[in-house]
Amino acid sequence: MQLTLPTTAFECQNLIGGTWQTGIDLERRDLHSPYTGQRIGSVPMSNAAEIDRVVKAAAAAAITWRTTPAKERAQLLFKFRELLLANADELGQSAALESGKTVAEGKAGVLKGVEVLEYALSLQNLDDGAQLEVSRGVTCEVKREPLGVVAGIAPFNFPAMVPMWMIPIALAVGNAFILKPSEKVPITACKLGQLILDAGLPPGVFSIIHGGRDTVDALVDHPSVAALGFVGSSAAARSVYSRAALAGKRALCLGGAKNHLIVVPDADPTLTIQGVVDSFTGCAGQRCMAASLLVAVGEVDGLIDAIVERARGIVLGRDMGAIIDKASLDRLHRAIERGVADGAKLRLDGRQAKAPEQYGGGTWLGPTILDHAAPEWACAKDELFGPVITIVRVKTLEEALSLEAANPYGNATSIFTTRGGVARMVADRATSGMIGINIGVPVPREPFSFGGTKTSRFGAGDLTGAGGVEHWTQLKKITAKWAQHSDATWMS
């Protein structure tokens, strides 16, 4: 599927109280496509005053939205689903244009978001409350309620999918939701916002506020924002979580990763070669579930040789997209240079890959493989966030599991094997939140929730599935007595 370059620029606006607004005296930043380097639009940098405007509009809308019956809320979200599917191709193009993904990857992110929306739509038919007579004439009841105004802060690498991890569940349970998309990829978020308006959701129930770090800080600090979801680097996740916690807010902040793929000698070649290459080259490696460390156990040279050859056949612009910007590309170049200087064997050098002819002005890097690295080297322990995989050799599965346990991140670990006992051993002992068996990108599908461990997550629970419902709601407990009984217990 070919990327269609736009003929006009998209000048993003904030969505406040159901209307698109430019803001007052806001700085604007130009947007450039990673494919070509050309200007594709601009985005406003919102200040604290603009944050206050959007939060007040959302707070006013939340009063009515929370009392709207769940089935009525769901009917509007059903319409949103129809519009998402009808516009999936356009959204895929938009996500690719601004983030560097292939168009197919951009559309896949939209469809993954639809899965979360479909889970959210099922909530209307679930009774999550209960009532019991706990003593003579005394009943206890629990009911789940929305928090009010909540916010989501999304990264650049999934312009549609990550916002859709948060928006559907938060809205379905009765909150007003404010999205702060990455200032690098705000166009797709605006298109999502327009579809929500077209679906008929009341003004202010869904809002968009654009900006950078100062905008995030103002959103976190606003006293009327009750809870936050965040996805980004671990350093940023820790910062946002700490700031929110100090303000007494609920926050779930997902961070980065150094995902381990463990390959043992009995691994199935077909599953392993495709699984490893797809994992570290998909989305140009710019995803928190990408493989970035291959732990080779024993004699697996044949498999590694085949992985190198398959990766060598990746065609930029067709099979793999671009790096988000020049700063990221330069950082990846430095990481490769350091890995080689430390002593790693450069099996495949993506810096030599040919950029697509029609996208010569873009930021491109081909698949890169660093072999025979030591675990303590930067290429083996740091999150590089690009199509670069490092290979560390070990003799035993115990050594591989020890490396995995020492990993400060905890998003994903995968094992490639044909033996059930080996697979179960890794699944039981790995310390990551998401485990793959012969799968290089073990992202769960709804209703199984997404979330890691260790420094890949700050806060309790997961962001999708039942964890998302818990995050965006609170429980109210009601104890009642209507008559005195002669055989009363201590409670009644």
N, C-alpha and C positions, 0 to 999 in steps of 0.2 A: 504494500500500500504506500503510495508516494505522498510525500509532504507537499501541500499546496501553499506556496508563499503568499502572504496577504498583499493586497494592493493599497490598503490604507492602514494607518496606525490605529491602535486601540488605546484610547486615553481613559484609564480606569478612574472610577469615582467610588466614593463611599456610599453604602446603602444604609440609610438612616430613616427609621419610621416609614419604610415602604417606598421611599423615593431615592433616586440617585442624586448625590450632591457632591459638588467639587470641593467644598470646604472653604474656609476663609483664610486667605494669606498662607496657604500651605505650600511648602517646598515640593517640587515634583522631580522625580528621577526618571531618566530615560530607560527603556527596556530594550535589550538586544537579544536576538535569537542566537543560541549556540550553534545552529546550523550554518549561519551565514555571517553573523556579526552585525547584520543590518538592524536599524532601529525599527521596533515593531509596536512601540507605544510608550506610555509613561504611567507613573503611579504616584499618588500623593503620599507624603510623609505626615501622618496625623499627629497632632499634639494632644496634651491633656484636656484642653477645652473641647476638642473634637470627640475625644473619648467620652467625656461627660455627656455630650449631646446624644451619642449613640446609646449609652447605657440608660439614660433617662427614658428615651423612646422605647427601649427594650423592656424596661421595668413597667412602663405603663401597659404595654401589650401583654406582659406576663400575667397580669391580674385576671384578664379575661381568658387567656389561653389555658391556664391551669384548671379553670372550671369548665372548659369545654369537654364534653364527654369523649372518652378515649376513641370510641368508634367514629366520632365526627372528625377528630384530629386525623385519624387513619385515612378517612376518605380523601382528605386533601393531600396526604402523603402518597396515596395510591395514584393520584393525578400526577404528582411529581415524578413517580416511577415511570409512568407512561411517557412523560416528556423527556426523561433521561434516556430511555431506550430509543425514542424517536430521534434524539439529537446526539446519540453516542458517537457517530462518525465525526461530527463537527467538534465535539468535545475532545475526541482523540487527536484530531488535528491541532487543536489549540494547545493541549498538553504537550504534544511533541514540539510544536513551534517554540514554546517558551522554555521548556526544560531540557530539550535535547534528546528525548526519547525517540524511538521509532514510532510511527503512527499506530502500529499494532499494539505496542506497549502502552501508548497513551489511551487507546480504547479499552485495553484490558483493565487498566486502572479504574475506568468508569464502571465496567461491568462488575469488578470486585466491590465497588461502592454500592452497586445495586443489590448485591448479596446482603450487605449490612442493612440496607433499607428494607429488604424483604423480611429480615429477622425482626426489625423494629415494627413492621406492620403486623407481625404475629402477636405482638404484646397485647393487642386489643382483646385477644381471646384467652388470655391467661389471667387467672385469678391469683394474684400474688399476695392476697390478704388472707386472714383466717380469724375465726372467733371460736372460743371455747368457754364453757362454763367451768371455771377453775375452782369454785367453791360454791356452797349453797347460795344461790341467788346472785352470784358475782360472775360477770363475764369479762374476759380480756379479748380485745380485738386489735389487730394490727392492719395498718393501711399504708401503702407506699405513696409518697407525695413528691412532686417536683421541688427543686431547690429555688427556682426563680429565674434570675439572669445568670447564665453560664457562658463560658467562652472557650474557644478552641484556637490554638496557635499551631499552624501547619508549616512544614518544611518545603523546600523547593522541589524535591525529587519526585513527589507524587501530587501534582496539582489538583487532581480530582479524588483519588482514592483516600488519602489521609483525611481530608476534610469530611469525606463520607463515612469514615470510621466513627466520627463524632456527631455529625449533624442529625442523622435519622433517629438515633436512640434518644438523644437529648430532647428533640422536638416531640417525639412520640409519647414520652412520659410527661410532657406538659411544661417544659422549660422554654424560655425565650433564649435564643442562641446567637452569640456574636462570633463571627469568624474573623481571625486575623491571618490572612494567607501570607506566605513568604513574599517579601517585596521583590524577589526575583521572578516569581511566576504568579502574578495576580490576575491574569486575564481569564484563565479557566474558572477561577473562583467567581469572577463577575458573571460569567455565563451561567454557572450554577445558581447564583443569586437571582438572575432574571428568570430562570426556569421555576424557582420556588415562588416568585411573585406571580408568574403565569399560572401556577397551580392553584392560586387563590388563597394562600396562607395570609392571615391578617397582617397589616402593616406593623413592623416592629418585632414580630415573632422571630424573624431571621434578619440579621444585620451583617454587614461587612465593614470592617475598618482596616484601612491600609496603613503601612508604615514599617519602621525598623525597630531596633531595640528599645528606643525611648517609648515608642507606642506600646510595645509589650509591657514595659515596666508600668506605664500609666494604667493599662488594662488590668494588670495583676493588682495594682494598688487601689483601684476604685472600690470604695466600700460596698457598693451595690452588686458587685460581681461575686457570686457565692462559690463558684467552683471553676476549675480550669482543666483542660486537657492540653497536652503539649507533645509534639514529636520533633526531634532534632538531634543535635550532637549531645553526647553525655555531659560535656561541660555546660552547655546551655540548659539542658534539662535539670542539672543539679542547681544551677543559678535560679531558674524560674521556680523550682520546687521550694528552695530555701526561702525565697522572697514571699511566696504564697503562704508557706507554713508560718512564717513570722507574722503575717497578717491574719492568721487564724482561718485561712481558707482551705478548702479541700482541693487537692491537686494530684493529678496523675501525669507524670512526665516521662516519656519514653526517650531513651538516648541511643547511642551508637552501638557498634558491635565489632567483634573480631571473630567471625563465625568459622568454626573448625569443621572441615570435611575429613573424616578418617577413612582411609582406603586400605583394605587388607588384601592379601594375595588371592583369596578365593572370590573376590568381587566379580560380579557379572560385567564383562567389558562393555556391552551395549549400554546398560543402565549407567555405569560409572562414567564413561567418557562423555556421553551427552549430558548427564547430570552435573558433572563438575564444570564443564565449559559453559553450559547455560547459566549456571549459578553465578560464575564470576564475570561473565560478559553481559548478562541481561541487564538492561537499563544502564549500560556502560559501567556496571559495578557500583552505581550511585543509589544504593538501597541498603537498608540496615539488615536485610536478610541475605545479602550477597556473600558467597564464599570468598574469604580473603586469606585463609591459611589451610593448606592441604597437608595433613599429617600422614605420611607414607609409612606404612608398617611393613617391614620386611622387604622381600623381593617383589617389587611392583614396577620395575623399570619399564616393562612392556606397556602397562597401562599409562604411565606418565608420558612415554613417547607418543602414544596415540592421542592423549589429551593435548599435547603440544601441537601435533599435526592438525587436529580438528580446530583448535583455536587459530592456527595459522590461516585457515580457510575462511575466517570471518571477514565479510566485506563491510567496510564502514559505510554508513548511510543506508544500507539494505538490511544487514543482520544486526547492526549495533549502531546506537545513536552517538551523540556528541557529549562532551564534557560541558558542564553548566556555564563556566566562564573561564577567562584567561587566568585569573588568580588560582583557580582550582587546578587548571592544566599545569601551570608552573609548579605548584606544590607537588603534583604527581611526578613530574619530571625530576624534581629534587629527591623525592623518595626513591625513585628507581636508581638514580645516580648513587645515593647513599647505600642502597642495598648492594650494588655492584662493588662499591668501595669497601664495604664491610667484608666482602668475600663471597657473596652469592653468585651462582652461575646463571647468567642471563640466557635462558633457553629460548625466549621469544621477546623481541623488543618492539613494543607497540609504538614507540616514537618514530620508527621507520615506516609505519603503515601509511598508505597513500590516502589522503583525504578525498572524498567524493568530488569529482570535477565540478559539479554544479554548486557545491557548497565550500568552495575553497577558502572563504573568509571565516569559516567556523573554527571551533575549538575541538580538535579531534585527537584521539589517542587510541591506538589499537590494543588488542589483548596483549598482556605482558606477563611473563612467567619467570619468577626468580626461584632457582632450585638450590638445594644443599645449603639452606640458611640455618643459622643457629637460633634457638628459641628466644634468646635475649636481644637479638638485633631488632632495630626499629621496624624493618619490613615485616617481621614475624609477630610483632606485638602491638603495633599501632594501627588504628583504623585509617586506611588510606583513602577509601571512598572513591574508587575508580576501578577500571578493568585490569587490576593487578592482583595476581595470586602468588603467594609465597609457599614454597614446599620445604617442610622440615622432615628429615628422615629419622625414624626411630626403629628399634628392633622388635618391640613387643607392644601388644595392645595396652598393657599396664602403663607403659611409658606414654602412650597416646592419651590415655585417660588422665594421667597426671598433668600433662600439658593443658588439657581442657579444663581441669579443675583450677589450675593456676591462672587461667584467663580472667582478667578483671571484668570482662563483659560477659553477658549471659543471654544473648538473644537466641542463637541457634547452634546446634551441633548435629551433624549427619554422619551416619556410618554406611559404607558401601560394602556389602557382604552377601553371600548366599547362604550363610549359616544362621539359623534362628537363635541359637545360643549366644552367638557374638552380638547379634542385633539387640537381644534382650539385655545383655550385660551393659551395652552402651546406653540403651534407653533408661535403664535403672540407675546408672551411676553418673551419667552426664549431668552437669550442673546448670545447663541452659534451660530456658523456659519452653523452647520449642525444639523437638527432636525429629530428625528425619531418618528413615530407613530406606536407603536407595533413592532418596529424594534430595536434590541439592538445595531447594528453597522450600523448607517445610512450613509454609504459611498455612495455618488452619483455616478451614472454611466454616462459616457460620452454621450452627450456633457455637462452635468451638472458638474460644476467644483468642485474641492476639495479645502477647505480652511476654517480656523477657524477665531476667533476674539480674542480680548484682548491679553493676553500674549501667546496665541497659534499661533500668527502670527505677524511677524515684516515686514512691507512693505505693499504696496498696491496690491490689487487684489488676484487672486487665481492662483494655479500652473498648473492646467489642464484646459481643455476646452477653451473657449474664453479668459479666464484670462491668460492662458499660451501663447496664440498668442500675447496678449498685452504685456506680460512681455518680450518676446524674440524678439520684433520688435519695430520699431519707425515709426512715420508717417512723410512723407515729403510732404509739401504743395507747389504747383507750381501755380503761378499767371502769366498769359500771355496776351499780347495784340499784335495784328499783323497789325492793321490799325487804323488811327484816324477817329472818327465819328463826324459829325457836331453837333449832339445833345448829346454831351458827358455830363455825370454827374460828380460829384465831384471825383468819383473813376476812371473814364476813361479819 
